[in-house]
């Protein structure tokens, strides 16, 4: 009895394998329905994105072309104008000149770097975890790759996003020369929050804090002066 059962199971296994093999062959030979022929007139809206069935090479857009497209957008121009207006107020305080060496920490795509350059500041360095050439270089804001006292002014609008705020601030202070300044912009806050931020600075004294508008957002600007 057991022999008959084993023979039956063996036959069933062979039949299953044969069916599966035949099915795979059919699938390989048949074009999947998800593959849309290029330049299909009936469904032009399905031409993008290209499917994995399309073996034609994709166009690689150069950095220069990407930047030209980005920098010509209305959003970029509005933010750039806002940063220029913001830095003009620092200029009016006598803290920013054409020869000032500036570092922008966590500079994102580089709006602030371009703004300072367009204002005539000759030496501007932007750093971020992800680079955005040619405006921003790749560097860890918690471990800046610069010697002590290299810059005259350090700026950031992203202290709130730092993983280790005290380390972030410490690196800003270290990179700035004595009598240099650190300019921090955070979401609009009160005296208590400003005091907490000021407390992160171990080698700088508090100058002032005012409410400002930057890139359409209500912010608070905190100004610190390096003492030693």
N, C-alpha and C positions, 0 to 999 in steps of 0.2 A: 504493500500500500504506500509506504513511504517513498519507494522508488518512483512510482507513478506521479506522486506529488512533486518530487524533485524534478522529474522530466518536464512536467507541466510548467513549473516555475522557470526552468531554464529556457524553455521555448518562449515563455512570456517575456523574459528578460531580453532575449535575442530580438524579439519583435519590437520591443520598446526602443532598443538601441537603433534598430533599422529605421524606425519612424522618426526618431530624434535627429539622426544623421541626415535623412532626406529633408526634414524641415529646415535645418541649418543651411543646407545647400541651396534651397529655394530662397531663403532670406538673403544669402550672400549674392545671389544672382539678380534679385529684384531690387530696384531702387526704392529706398524708403519714401513714403509719402511726404515726409517733412522736408525733403530736399526740393527747393524751388528752383526751376531752371532760371539761369541768369537772364535779366531783361524780359521777364515774363510779362506780357502785355495785359494778361487777365488779372494779375494780382501784383500791381506795382508796389503796393504798400508792404509787401513781404520781401522786398529786395534787401532790406536792412533790418537787423544785422545779418551778415553773411552766415550761412549754415556751415557746419563742419564738412558738408559734402562739396563745398566750393573750394577747389584747389588753386584758384587764381591767387597770385600774391597780393597782399594788402599793402596799401600805400603807407609808408612811414612818414609821418609829419615831423619836420625838423623842429628843433627848439626855437629857432628864430621865427618860424612860421606860427608856432603856438603862441609865442610871446606877442607877436604882432597882433594876432587875433584877440588875445586877452587884454592887452594894453589899450586897444581901440574900443573896448566895450564901454558902455555908459556907466556900468557899475564901477569899473576900475577908475574911470575918470572922476566920478563923484567922490570916491574914497580918497583918491589922490589929492583932490582939491581940499578935502577936509583935513588931511594930514598937513598940507602946506599951511593952511590957516592956523592949525594948532601950533606948529613949530615957529610960526611968525611971532606968536605970543612969547615963546621962550627966547626968541631973538630980541624982542623988545625989552626983555629983562637984562640984556647984556650977557647972556650965558651961552649964546650960540653965534658963531662967526664962520666965515668961509674957511678959515684955517683950523677950526675945531675938529678934533678927531672923535668921531661918534661911533658907538656900537649899539645896534638895535638887537635886543635879545628876544628870541621867539618872534622873529619878524614875519612869520607866515609867508605869504607870496611876495612880500617886499614893498608894499605901498609906502611905508615910512622911509625906506631906503631911497626909492625914486623921488619922493617928495623933497628930502634933504638935498639930494643931488641936483634937482631942478632949481632949488633955492641958491645953489652956488657953493654948497659945502663940499669940499674937495675929497675928504677922507671919511667915507662912510662904510661901515662893515655891518652886514646883516647875517645873523646866524639862526638856524632852526634845525630841528631833528631831521627834517626832510629838506633837501636843498631845492632852490628855485633859481637856477642860473639865468642870467648873470647877476641877479640882485642879491640873492641869499645863498650862503654857503652852509654846508652840513656841519653841525657841531652840537654837542650836548650842552644846553643852557646851565645844567648843574655842574658842568666840568669844562669851562671855557678853555680852548687851546691857545691862550695868550699869556704873556708874562704879566707880572704885577704892574699897575700904574701906567698902562699903555694908552688909555683913552682919557679924553677930557670930559666926555658926557656919555652916560649910558641911559638908554631908553627901553622901556617895555610897556606893552599894553596887555600882557598876558600873564601877569603874576598869579592871577586867580586860577590859572590852569596848570600851574607848576605842581609836580608830584611832591616836591620837598621845598616849600617856600623859603625856609630859612637858608637852605643851601643855595637856592636860586639867587637870593638877595646877596648872600656872602660872595658869590662869584661876580656879581655886578660890582660890588664894592671893591673887590680885589683888583679888578681890571681897570678901575678908575684911579687917576692920580689924586694925591692930596689937593684939596681945594677944587677938585672936579665935582660934577653933580650927577645925581641919579634922578631920573624923571620916571615916575610910575603912574600909569593910568589904570584905574579900576572902575568897576561898576559903581555908580553914584552911591555914596555911603555917608554915614554920620561921623561925629567926632570919635565915638567909641571904636568904630572899625578903623578909622584913620590911625588912632593911637596903637591899635594892634599891629598894623602894618609898619608903622614907624619903629615899633619895638623889635622888628626883625633886623634892623640895621644896627650893627655893633660899632661901626667906625664912621658914622655919619651923624650930622645933626639935622634936625627938622627945620626947614625954611618956611614952607607954607603949604596949604592945600586949598584948592578952589574947585568948584563945580564947572565942568566944561561940556561941550558937545563935540563928540568925535564920531565920524562916520554915521551920523544920524542918531547916535545913542547918548543918553545922559551919563556922564562919567565924572569921576573925581580925579583931579591931577594932584599928585603928591610930589613935592620937591625936597630932595635931601642933598646936603653938601658934605663931601668927604672931608674928614678932619685930620686923619693920620694914616 
